[in-house]
Structure formats: C-alpha cells, structure tokens
Amino acid sequence: MTFPPRRLRLAAVALLAISAGACASLDPTSQADSSPAAAPSAAPAPAAPQAAPGSPVAAPLGPPSAPPPKTESPAVPSAMTAQIFYEVLVGELTLRTGDPGTSYTLLLDSARRTRDPQLFQRATEIALQSRSGDAALAAARAWKQAIPDSRDARRLELQILIALNRLSETVEPLRAELAATPQVEKPVLMNVIARNYARASDKKLAASVVEQALSEELKTPAMAAPAWAAIGRVRLAAEDNAGALEAARKGLQADPAGEAPAILALELMDANQADAEGLIKTYLDNPKASPGVRMGYARELAQDRRYAEASSQLSTLTRQNPDLPDPWLLLGSLQAQAKQDAAAEKSVKKYLALAEKQQDGDERSSGMTQAYFVLSQTAERRKDYSAAENWLAKIDNPDDLTATQLRRAALLARQGKLEEGRQVIRALPSATADQRRQKLLAEVQLLRDTKHYQEAYDLLAQASAAAPNDADLIYDQAMVAEKLNRMDEMERLLRRLIAMKPDNQNAYNALGYSLADRKLRLDEARTLIQKAVQLAPDDPFIADSLGWVEFRMGNTQEATRILEAAYKQRPDPEIGAHLGEVLWVSGQRDRAMAIWKEAVQADAENETLQETLKRLRVKP
C-alpha cells in the first residue's frame, strides 16, 4: 500500500507532535487515545465487548498465567519499516481526528504484513471501541490466520463470537483452546468457560454448545467433574435448574471429592432446587471435602435460619481447620444470637487473632467490624456498657460510620440515655434525601425498640405529611398505631395504602393478621390474607398469617399444614411461636416444645414468642 501525497504530508506535519504517542500505542502497557469514534469502514455489527482505551483486549477464555521471567535476550530485527511506521502513525492520527475506519484499515494492513501481535491487538481494540463486532472478529481471525498457534488470538475470537451470539461457531476454537491448555490449568479454564458462556444472550444454546465442546473432557476421569460443573452453571444461567442439578450429580458421580460440582450444588441450594442439599451432604461425608464448601453450606443454613445445623457444621470446620478465620466469626455470631455469650466471645476473639495475620483488605476490614459489633453486643448484654463502647471505638472504617453510630445510639438508649442516642442519629450526614430518610427511619426504630411508640408515631406522622405518597412511611405509621392499640387508625392507614398500591401484599397481610390476632371479623381477615397470598405466594410470613387465621377459625388441621410448611421454608421465631401453639392445643406437646426451643435459640426476645410462652405458661 502506498500513501496518497496529502496523507504523507499530513503525517510529516504531525510527526513531531504525536510520534511519542503513536509509538507508545505499540506498547501493550501504554495508554492510547480514548476519543470517541464512529464505526470502522467494515460494516457495523451488533455490539461487541468494548475494551478499555489503551489496554490490551481481555482474553477471558483461558486461565491466567504468570508473566515470563525477565531475561536478557539477543536483539531481534524489527519488521517495522519506515513505510509501516508511517502507516501506524497515520492510523493513530486518524483515530484521534475521528476517523476510526481508516485507522482500523491501516493498522490491520500493517499487522498482516508484519505479523505483529500488538498491531493485530490494536486493530481489534479500535473495532471494539467503535462497537463494530464484525470488524473486531475480522481482525481477530486475521491474527489467528497469520499466527495459527496464538492463544491470545483464539481467545479473543471466542470472546467476540460469544458477544455476537454466534455460539455455534465457537465449538471448534473452544476445543482447540482446551487442547492447548495444560491439564493442571483446565479446572480454572472450566470456570472461565462457564462465566463467559453464561453471559451469552441465548443461554439455552450456550449450554448446548458448551456440552458439545466439552464432550472429550466428559470422558476423561480427571476432567469430568469440573466439565460437568461448567455445563451445570451455564444450564443454571439458562434457568434449567433440573438440568443443572443433573450436571452436579453426574460431576459428583465422576469424582465424589470434586469441589466444582459441590459448589454448583450450593448455588442450586441457594436457588431452592430440591435435592441439591442431599448432594452437598454426601460430598461433605468425603474426607477430602473442601473446607470452602462446608463454609458455604454453613452460610446457606444460617441464611435459612437453620442456626443449630449451621453451628454444627461450623464446629466441625473449626475443629478440622482451626487456622481458618472466617468460620470462627460466623460461629461466634451464631453463638451470640443464641445468647451463648461466653462461647461467642471466645470464638470471635479467636477470629480476631487469626485475622490480625491477614493482609489488609475489604474482606478483612468487614470481618473485623462484624467481630467488634458482636463483642459490643455481648458486653452490652452483661451491662458492661464501657466495654461495649470500647469495642465500637475500635471500628475505624469510614464505610461503617453509620452502622457504628446507630449501634452507639442503641447502646445509649439501653442505658436510659434515649435523647443522647437520638442526638447521635441526628448528627449523622444528611446531605442527600436518602440519608435524611435513613436517619428518620433509624430514629423511629430506636423509639420503637425502647417502646416509645407515641413519639415514633408523631415522627412518622410529621414525615408522612411532608411526603404523603411515601408508601413505606404510611405502612410504618400503621404498624406503630397498632402498637398503640389504635386499631381504627391502623386500619385507616392500611386501607389508604391499599388504595394507593393495590398490589402491596404487606398491607393486606398486616390488616388481615391484626384482625385475626384479635379474633375480629375473621372471614374478612382470611379474605385479606388470601389476597396477600395471591400477590406473594412464596412468602412464608404471609403463609404464617394464613395459618394463624385458620387456627383462629377453628381449622386446626389446615392451620397445622400451612404453618408446618411455612416453618420448614423459614424457621423464624414468630412462625415457630404460632406453630408451637397450634401443636400444643392439638395435643402434640412434645413437638410443640421442640419447636419453641428452636425459636428461643434463634431469638429469645421475639415479642410474639415471649407473649405466647407467657400466656400458655410454658418454659421450653
């Protein structure tokens, strides 16, 4: 290719001004121009991944590798002739002047003649920045054709094909990438494959393509487990939960100690997929089971409020791996929640001793903040307010300022210093409307916790008058009116909310439950709660209300069925209080006592639970 005279003159004029920048663009560590550009001269295509200006295009379909050691190498003659140098220079200049099409053409032409990977990469970057997928793909394929053994070119081609949803074209290059990957790196590659194909727009096709491409790995004993896990994750992204579960099962059949399919089973448990938990339990029976999977299982159990089971898993984990910090923190948090304060302090202090040895980071900072909160809470319960404040004083992360101050306000209120606590909340930042709203709600909660319901009601009434269409404020005001036993006001507010938001299931549920709990207008109460069930059929708390109204209407068998299912889905102390009472009245007293013991362990201070046990004169 020869330059038109005008372009040569233009290049000469610009040489001194931009030669440094143009040469820097040939260096993959340099920062190139990031000015906006239109599509290259190649026909525009659907949007492709957009590379960060000046950075090498990501090659996601391959495990990271360590950079080669720096050694002295003999000089290699460069293919950069004066003519090519000018082409590159003019290509960069035309990009800066808003002509990415010409820039792309010049750089790709130079790349083909020099077989220089950096020039191919730069041409691809320009196409990606201009959101021209076909042009980017053409550059990547030209790179692969010029240098057939280039893994960077192949990975880039795969990335672009996935972004363009041309998934069927990825089977052969993906198989080639797998064949070129050392065996020890393939498990990492499987994770990357799953992550990238899960982002494809046609996820069902993506799952099919991944399974097709991994056909050889599925036949290899050492690779079958991570391969099935990769297939399962793409199926999960395609909302094929049953298929993902089957993939996890096959992966664990191939390797009972396979960590990847066990982690997939954890993801499925989080997605409420039946039978996933059984796979995890079977995996954890293996002596080679990963501590990380057991920790993940304990977190899932804690999230589902299955605290006793979570604590059991954590006790096993801390016994088998005493030098891992995180299990000690979660165990201590659960022990504190169960009011086992001495054990909680011992566990959390063990965590702090181990965390001190870790490098600084967000995770360590967050964990230490949680530890200080737990220790402050246990000190507060034994009325050692000075120690509780000292633990809070150790929190120095600015991101935790609000949470720390709210905890400090609650600590002051516990000591009878309610006004000082309110002042702590009022002193929090209030630069935005959201911050002001959060402060208001925090002060209301402080008043509710200390049973200053009238002041909480007045504060909410004032805020609601200023924002009459704020549904959350209306709902909160209604709930405080209920605490004041102002049933007419509560009903007025909730019916106003229903008129504003006919799909607000919480309003129907709250009104129906309040009527049922007081044995008032039970038919209407059931109708209201059934409406809430229609709006939120999977909400265990609304199911609890339905079970309770059935019990109030004398339908004990139906109430038991509904409450058993709700408690299994969410073992919450309030649901446990209701289920226990229904079982107690129906003569199943041993079962009732067992449920109440679990509820007390989860939250002994729950008002509904306390009221139930006191009224029935039971001490579980």
C-alpha positions in Angstrom: 0.0 0.0 0.0 1.3 3.5 -0.8 0.1 6.7 0.8 -1.6 9.5 -1.1 0.7 12.5 -1.1 -1.7 14.5 1.1 -1.6 11.8 3.8 2.2 11.7 3.7 2.3 15.5 4.1 -0.2 15.2 7.0 1.9 12.6 8.6 5.0 14.6 8.3 3.4 17.7 9.8 2.1 15.6 12.7 5.2 13.5 13.3 6.9 15.7 16.0 3.6 16.3 17.7 2.4 12.7 18.1 5.3 10.3 17.4 5.7 9.6 21.1 2.0 8.8 21.5 1.9 6.7 18.3 4.9 4.7 19.3 3.5 4.2 22.7 0.4 2.7 21.2 2.6 -0.2 20.0 3.4 -0.9 23.6 0.6 -3.0 25.3 1.3 -1.4 28.6 0.8 2.2 27.3 -2.4 4.2 27.5 -3.7 5.1 24.0 -6.2 7.7 22.9 -9.7 7.3 24.1 -11.5 9.9 22.0 -15.0 8.9 20.7 -15.1 7.3 17.3 -17.6 6.1 14.7 -17.7 2.6 13.3 -14.7 1.4 11.1 -15.2 1.1 7.4 -16.1 -2.5 7.8 -19.9 -3.0 8.1 -21.1 -2.3 11.6 -22.3 -5.3 13.6 -24.1 -5.9 16.9 -22.3 -4.5 19.9 -19.2 -6.4 20.9 -17.3 -6.1 24.2 -15.7 -2.7 24.5 -12.1 -2.7 25.5 -10.8 -0.1 27.9 -9.0 2.6 25.9 -5.3 1.7 25.5 -5.5 -1.5 27.5 -4.9 -4.9 25.9 -8.2 -6.6 24.9 -9.2 -9.1 27.5 -8.8 -12.8 26.7 -11.2 -14.3 29.1 -11.3 -17.9 27.8 -8.1 -19.1 29.3 -6.6 -19.3 32.8 -4.2 -16.6 33.9 -0.6 -17.4 33.6 2.4 -15.9 35.3 4.4 -13.4 33.4 7.6 -14.8 31.9 10.8 -14.0 33.9 12.7 -11.1 32.6 15.9 -12.3 31.0 18.4 -10.7 28.6 17.5 -11.7 25.0 19.5 -11.1 21.9 18.2 -8.3 19.8 15.6 -9.3 17.2 15.4 -7.3 13.9 12.1 -5.4 13.8 9.7 -5.8 10.9 8.8 -2.1 11.4 10.0 -0.5 8.2 9.7 3.2 7.7 6.7 2.7 5.4 4.9 0.6 8.1 5.9 3.1 10.8 4.2 5.8 8.8 1.1 3.7 8.3 0.8 3.1 12.1 1.5 6.7 12.8 -1.2 7.9 10.4 -3.6 5.2 11.7 -3.3 6.6 15.2 -3.6 10.2 14.0 -6.8 9.4 12.0 -8.2 7.8 15.1 -7.6 11.0 17.1 -9.2 13.0 14.4 -12.4 11.0 14.4 -11.9 8.5 11.6 -11.6 5.1 13.2 -12.5 3.3 9.9 -9.3 4.4 8.2 -7.3 3.9 11.4 -8.6 0.3 11.6 -7.8 -0.4 8.0 -4.2 1.0 8.2 -3.3 -0.9 11.4 -4.8 -4.2 10.3 -3.0 -4.0 6.9 0.3 -3.3 8.8 -0.4 -6.2 11.2 -0.9 -8.6 8.3 2.4 -7.6 6.7 4.4 -7.6 9.9 2.6 -10.5 11.7 2.9 -8.3 14.8 0.5 -9.5 17.6 0.4 -6.0 19.1 -0.8 -4.4 15.8 -3.5 -7.1 15.4 -4.5 -6.4 19.0 -4.6 -2.7 18.4 -6.7 -3.0 15.3 -9.1 -5.2 17.3 -9.3 -2.7 20.1 -10.2 0.1 17.7 -13.1 -2.0 16.3 -14.3 -2.9 19.8 -14.1 0.8 20.9 -16.3 1.6 17.9 -18.7 -1.2 18.7 -18.2 -2.9 15.4 -18.3 -6.6 16.2 -17.8 -7.9 12.6 -14.7 -5.7 12.2 -13.3 -6.9 15.5 -13.9 -10.5 14.6 -12.2 -10.0 11.2 -9.1 -8.6 12.9 -9.0 -11.5 15.5 -9.4 -14.1 12.7 -6.7 -12.3 10.6 -4.4 -12.5 13.7 -5.2 -16.2 14.1 -4.6 -16.9 10.4 -1.2 -15.1 10.5 -0.1 -16.8 13.7 -2.1 -20.1 13.9 -0.7 -21.0 17.3 -1.5 -17.7 19.0 -3.8 -18.5 22.0 -4.4 -14.8 22.5 -5.9 -14.6 19.0 -8.1 -17.6 19.6 -9.3 -16.5 22.9 -10.2 -13.1 21.5 -12.1 -14.7 18.6 -14.1 -16.7 21.2 -14.9 -13.7 23.3 -16.2 -11.8 20.3 -18.2 -14.7 18.9 -19.9 -15.1 22.3 -20.7 -11.4 22.5 -22.2 -11.6 18.9 -24.2 -14.7 19.9 -22.6 -16.7 17.1 -22.3 -19.5 19.6 -22.3 -22.4 17.1 -19.1 -21.1 15.6 -17.3 -21.3 19.0 -17.2 -25.1 19.3 -14.1 -25.8 17.3 -12.0 -22.8 18.6 -13.0 -23.8 22.1 -11.9 -27.3 21.6 -8.6 -26.1 20.2 -8.2 -23.9 23.3 -8.9 -26.9 25.6 -6.4 -29.0 23.7 -3.7 -26.3 24.1 -4.3 -25.8 27.8 -2.1 -27.8 30.2 -4.0 -30.4 32.3 -3.3 -28.6 35.5 -4.8 -25.4 34.2 -8.0 -26.9 32.8 -10.1 -26.7 36.0 -9.5 -22.9 36.0 -10.4 -22.8 32.3 -13.7 -24.6 33.1 -14.7 -21.8 35.5 -13.9 -19.2 32.9 -15.9 -21.0 30.2 -18.9 -21.2 32.5 -18.7 -17.5 33.4 -18.4 -16.3 29.7 -21.0 -18.5 28.2 -23.4 -17.7 31.0 -23.3 -14.1 29.7 -24.5 -15.1 26.2 -27.9 -13.8 25.2 -29.1 -17.2 24.0 -28.3 -19.1 27.2 -30.0 -22.4 26.2 -27.9 -22.5 23.1 -24.9 -21.6 25.1 -25.5 -24.6 27.4 -25.8 -26.9 24.4 -22.6 -25.6 22.8 -20.6 -25.9 26.0 -21.7 -29.5 26.4 -20.8 -30.3 22.8 -17.4 -28.6 23.1 -16.6 -30.4 26.4 -17.5 -33.9 25.0 -13.9 -35.2 25.3 -13.4 -33.8 28.8 -16.6 -35.5 30.0 -15.0 -38.8 29.0 -11.8 -38.1 30.9 -11.9 -39.1 34.6 -9.7 -36.3 35.8 -11.8 -33.6 34.0 -15.3 -35.0 34.1 -16.2 -33.3 37.4 -15.2 -29.7 36.5 -16.6 -30.2 33.0 -20.0 -31.2 34.3 -19.8 -28.3 36.8 -19.2 -25.8 33.9 -22.1 -27.3 31.9 -24.3 -27.1 35.0 -23.5 -23.4 35.6 -24.5 -22.5 32.0 -27.7 -24.5 32.4 -28.4 -22.7 35.7 -27.9 -19.4 33.9 -30.5 -20.6 31.3 -32.9 -21.3 34.2 -32.7 -25.0 33.6 -32.4 -25.9 37.3 -33.2 -29.5 36.8 -30.5 -29.8 34.2 -28.0 -28.1 36.4 -28.9 -30.4 39.3 -28.3 -33.4 37.0 -25.0 -32.0 35.9 -23.9 -31.6 39.6 -25.0 -35.1 40.3 -23.0 -36.5 37.3 -20.0 -34.5 38.3 -20.0 -35.9 41.8 -20.5 -39.4 40.5 -17.4 -38.9 38.3 -15.4 -37.6 41.3 -17.0 -37.8 44.8 -14.4 -35.3 46.1 -15.0 -32.9 43.2 -15.2 -29.4 44.6 -16.6 -27.8 41.4 -19.8 -29.8 41.2 -20.3 -29.4 45.0 -20.1 -25.6 44.7 -22.6 -25.9 41.9 -24.9 -27.8 44.3 -24.5 -24.9 46.8 -25.7 -22.5 44.1 -28.6 -24.7 43.4 -29.5 -24.9 47.1 -29.5 -21.1 47.1 -31.9 -21.3 44.2 -34.2 -23.5 46.2 -33.6 -26.5 44.0 -34.9 -29.7 45.6 -32.3 -32.4 46.3 -29.3 -30.1 46.0 -28.7 -30.2 49.7 -28.5 -34.0 49.6 -25.6 -33.8 47.1 -23.8 -31.4 49.4 -24.2 -33.6 52.4 -22.9 -36.6 50.5 -20.0 -34.6 49.3 -19.2 -33.4 52.9 -19.0 -37.0 54.1 -15.9 -37.4 51.9 -12.7 -37.0 53.9 -11.3 -34.9 51.1 -14.2 -32.4 51.2 -13.1 -28.8 50.7 -13.4 -26.5 53.8 -14.8 -23.8 51.5 -17.8 -25.9 50.6 -18.5 -26.7 54.2 -18.3 -23.0 55.0 -20.6 -22.2 52.1 -23.1 -24.8 53.3 -23.0 -23.3 56.8 -23.7 -19.8 55.3 -26.7 -21.2 53.4 -28.0 -22.8 56.6 -27.6 -19.6 58.6 -29.3 -17.6 55.8 -32.2 -20.0 56.0 -32.2 -19.5 59.8 -31.3 -23.1 60.4 -29.0 -22.0 63.1 -28.4 -25.2 65.0 -27.4 -27.0 61.8 -25.2 -24.1 60.8 -23.4 -24.1 64.2 -22.9 -27.9 63.9 -21.2 -27.5 60.5 -19.0 -24.6 61.8 -18.0 -26.6 64.9 -16.8 -29.4 62.6 -15.0 -26.9 60.4 -13.2 -25.1 63.3 -12.2 -28.5 64.7 -10.8 -29.7 61.4 -9.3 -26.4 60.2 -8.6 -24.3 63.3 -6.4 -21.8 61.5 -9.2 -20.6 59.1 -10.5 -17.3 60.5 -14.0 -16.9 58.8 -15.6 -20.0 60.4 -14.8 -18.7 63.8 -16.5 -15.4 63.1 -19.7 -16.9 61.8 -19.8 -19.4 64.6 -19.3 -16.6 67.1 -22.1 -14.6 65.5 -24.5 -17.5 65.7 -23.5 -18.2 69.3 -24.1 -14.6 70.2 -27.5 -14.7 68.5 -28.3 -17.8 70.7 -27.3 -15.9 73.8 -24.3 -18.2 74.3 -22.2 -15.2 75.1 -19.1 -16.8 76.7 -18.7 -19.2 73.8 -19.4 -16.3 71.3 -16.7 -14.1 72.8 -14.2 -17.0 72.7 -14.9 -17.7 69.0 -14.9 -14.1 67.9 -11.6 -13.4 69.7 -10.1 -16.4 68.0 -11.2 -14.9 64.7 -9.6 -11.6 65.6 -6.3 -13.3 66.5 -6.2 -15.0 63.1 -7.5 -12.0 61.2 -4.6 -9.9 62.5 -2.2 -12.1 60.5 -4.1 -11.5 57.2 -3.3 -8.7 54.8 -5.4 -5.6 54.9 -8.4 -5.7 52.5 -12.1 -5.0 52.3 -13.0 -8.6 53.4 -10.7 -8.4 56.5 -12.0 -4.9 57.4 -15.6 -6.0 57.1 -15.0 -9.1 59.2 -13.3 -7.2 62.0 -16.1 -4.7 62.1 -18.6 -7.6 62.5 -16.4 -9.0 65.2 -16.4 -5.8 67.1 -20.1 -5.5 66.8 -20.6 -9.0 68.3 -18.3 -8.3 71.2 -20.0 -5.0 71.8 -23.4 -6.8 71.9 -22.3 -9.4 74.3 -20.7 -6.8 76.6 -23.9 -4.8 76.5 -26.0 -7.8 77.5 -23.9 -8.2 80.6 -24.4 -4.5 81.2 -20.7 -3.7 80.8 -21.5 -0.6 78.8 -18.0 0.7 79.0 -16.6 -2.4 77.3 -19.4 -2.3 74.7 -18.4 1.3 73.8 -14.7 0.4 73.7 -15.4 -2.3 71.1 -17.3 0.1 69.0 -14.4 2.6 69.3 -12.1 0.1 67.5 -14.2 0.4 64.3 -12.3 2.9 62.1 -13.6 2.1 58.6 -15.5 5.2 57.3 -17.9 2.9 55.4 -19.1 1.6 58.7 -19.7 5.0 60.3 -23.5 4.9 60.0 -23.8 1.4 61.3 -21.4 2.1 64.2 -23.3 5.3 65.2 -26.6 3.5 65.1 -25.2 0.8 67.3 -23.9 3.5 69.7 -27.3 5.2 69.7 -28.9 1.9 70.7 -26.3 1.4 73.4 -27.1 4.8 74.9 -30.8 4.2 74.8 -30.2 0.9 76.6 -28.6 2.9 79.4 -31.7 5.2 79.7 -30.0 7.9 77.6 -32.6 7.9 74.8 -32.2 11.6 74.0 -28.4 11.3 73.7 -29.0 8.3 71.4 -31.4 10.3 69.2 -28.8 13.1 69.0 -26.2 10.6 67.8 -28.5 9.6 65.0 -29.4 13.2 64.1 -25.7 14.1 63.9 -25.2 11.6 61.0 -24.7 13.0 57.5 -27.8 14.3 55.8 -26.6 15.8 52.5 -29.0 13.7 50.4 -32.7 12.9 50.6 -31.8 9.2 51.0 -29.6 10.0 54.0 -32.2 12.1 55.6 -34.8 9.4 55.2 -32.5 6.7 56.6 -31.9 8.9 59.7 -35.6 9.3 60.2 -36.2 5.6 60.0 -33.3 4.9 62.3 -34.7 7.3 64.9 -38.1 5.7 64.6 -36.7 2.3 65.1 -34.8 3.5 68.2 -38.1 4.8 69.6 -39.9 1.5 68.8 -37.1 -0.6 70.4 -37.5 1.4 73.6 -41.3 1.2 73.4 -41.7 5.0 72.9 -44.5 4.3 70.4 -46.2 7.7 70.7 -43.1 9.6 69.8 -42.3 7.2 67.0 -45.9 7.7 65.7 -45.6 11.5 65.8 -42.3 11.5 64.0 -43.7 9.3 61.2 -46.9 11.4 61.0 -44.8 14.5 60.5 -42.7 12.8 57.8 -45.7 11.4 56.1 -47.4 14.8 56.0 -44.3 16.1 54.1 -44.3 13.1 51.8 -47.9 11.9 51.6 -47.3 9.4 48.8 -44.4 7.6 50.6 -45.9 4.1 51.0 -43.2 2.9 53.4 -43.9 5.8 55.8 -47.7 5.0 55.7 -47.0 1.4 56.5 -44.6 2.1 59.3 -47.1 4.6 60.8 -49.8 2.0 60.7 -47.6 -0.6 62.5 -46.8 1.9 65.2 -50.6 2.7 65.5 -51.1 -1.0 66.1 -48.6 -1.0 68.9 -50.6 1.9 70.5 -53.7 -0.2 70.1 -55.3 2.4 67.8 -56.9 -0.1 65.6 -59.1 2.3 63.8 -56.1 4.5 62.8 -54.1 1.4 61.8 -57.0 0.2 59.6 -57.4 3.7 58.1 -53.8 3.9 57.1 -53.6 0.4 55.7 -56.7 0.9 53.6 -55.3 4.2 52.3 -52.1 2.3 51.4 -54.2 -0.4 49.6 -56.0 2.3 47.6 -52.6 3.8 46.6 -50.9 0.5 46.0 -53.4 -2.3 45.2 -50.5 -4.8 44.8 -49.0 -4.1 48.2 -49.2 -7.6 49.8 -47.8 -6.3 53.1 -50.8 -4.0 53.6 -53.3 -6.8 53.0 -51.3 -9.2 55.2 -50.9 -6.7 58.1 -54.5 -5.8 58.2 -55.7 -9.3 58.0 -53.3 -10.6 60.6 -54.2 -7.8 63.1 -57.8 -8.7 62.8 -57.2 -12.4 63.1 -54.9 -12.0 66.1 -57.6 -10.1 67.9 -60.3 -12.6 66.7 -62.1 -9.8 64.9 -64.0 -10.2 61.6 -62.3 -13.5 60.8 -63.9 -14.0 57.4 -62.7 -10.6 56.3 -59.3 -11.3 57.8 -59.0 -14.5 55.8 -60.0 -12.8 52.6 -57.4 -10.1 53.1 -54.7 -12.6 53.8 -55.7 -14.8 50.8 -55.3 -11.7 48.7 -51.8 -11.2 50.1 -51.0 -14.9 49.3 -52.1 -14.3 45.7 -49.7 -11.4 45.4 -46.8 -13.2 47.1 -47.4 -17.0 47.1 -43.9 -17.9 48.2 -43.7 -15.6 51.3 -43.5 -17.7 54.4 -44.6 -14.8 56.7 -47.8 -14.3 54.7 -48.4 -18.1 54.9 -47.9 -17.8 58.7 -50.7 -15.3 58.8 -53.0 -17.6 56.8 -52.2 -20.5 59.1 -53.0 -18.3 62.1 -56.3 -17.1 60.8 -57.3 -20.7 60.0 -56.4 -21.6 63.6 -58.5 -18.7 64.9 -61.4 -20.0 62.9 -61.1 -23.5 64.4 -59.5 -25.2 61.4 -56.6 -26.7 63.4 -55.6 -29.4 60.9 -55.4 -26.9 58.0 -53.6 -24.4 60.2 -51.0 -27.1 61.1 -50.4 -28.0 57.5 -49.9 -24.4 56.5 -47.7 -23.5 59.4 -45.5 -26.6 59.1 -44.8 -25.7 55.5 -44.1 -22.1 56.4 -41.8 -23.0 59.3 -39.9 -25.5 57.1 -39.3 -22.8 54.5 -38.3 -20.2 57.1 -37.8 -21.3 60.7 -38.5 -17.9 62.1 -39.3 -17.5 65.8 -42.6 -15.8 65.2 -43.7 -18.6 62.8 -42.4 -21.1 65.4 -44.4 -19.4 68.1 -47.7 -19.9 66.1 -46.9 -23.4 65.0 -46.0 -24.4 68.6 -49.3 -23.1 69.9 -51.3 -24.9 67.3 -49.4 -28.2 68.0 -49.8 -27.6 71.8 -53.6 -27.1 71.5 -53.9 -30.1 69.3 -52.2 -32.3 71.9 -48.7 -32.6 70.1 -46.9 -31.1 73.1 -43.5 -32.7 72.6 -43.4 -31.4 69.1 -44.5 -28.0 70.3 -41.8 -27.9 72.9 -39.1 -28.8 70.3 -40.3 -26.0 68.0 -40.3 -23.5 70.8 -36.8 -24.5 71.9 -35.6 -23.8 68.4 -37.4 -20.5 68.4 -35.9 -19.4 71.7 -32.4 -20.3 70.5 -32.9 -18.2 67.4 -34.4 -15.1 69.2 -35.5 -15.4 72.8 -36.6 -11.7 72.8 -39.1 -12.1 70.0 -42.3 -10.4 71.2 -44.7 -12.9 69.7 -42.7 -15.8 71.1 -42.5 -14.2 74.6 -46.2 -13.4 74.7 -47.1 -17.0 73.6 -45.0 -18.7 76.2 -46.1 -16.4 78.9 -49.8 -16.8 78.1 -49.5 -20.6 77.9 -47.3 -20.7 81.0 -44.6 -22.7 79.2 -40.9 -22.7 79.7 -39.2 -24.7 76.9 
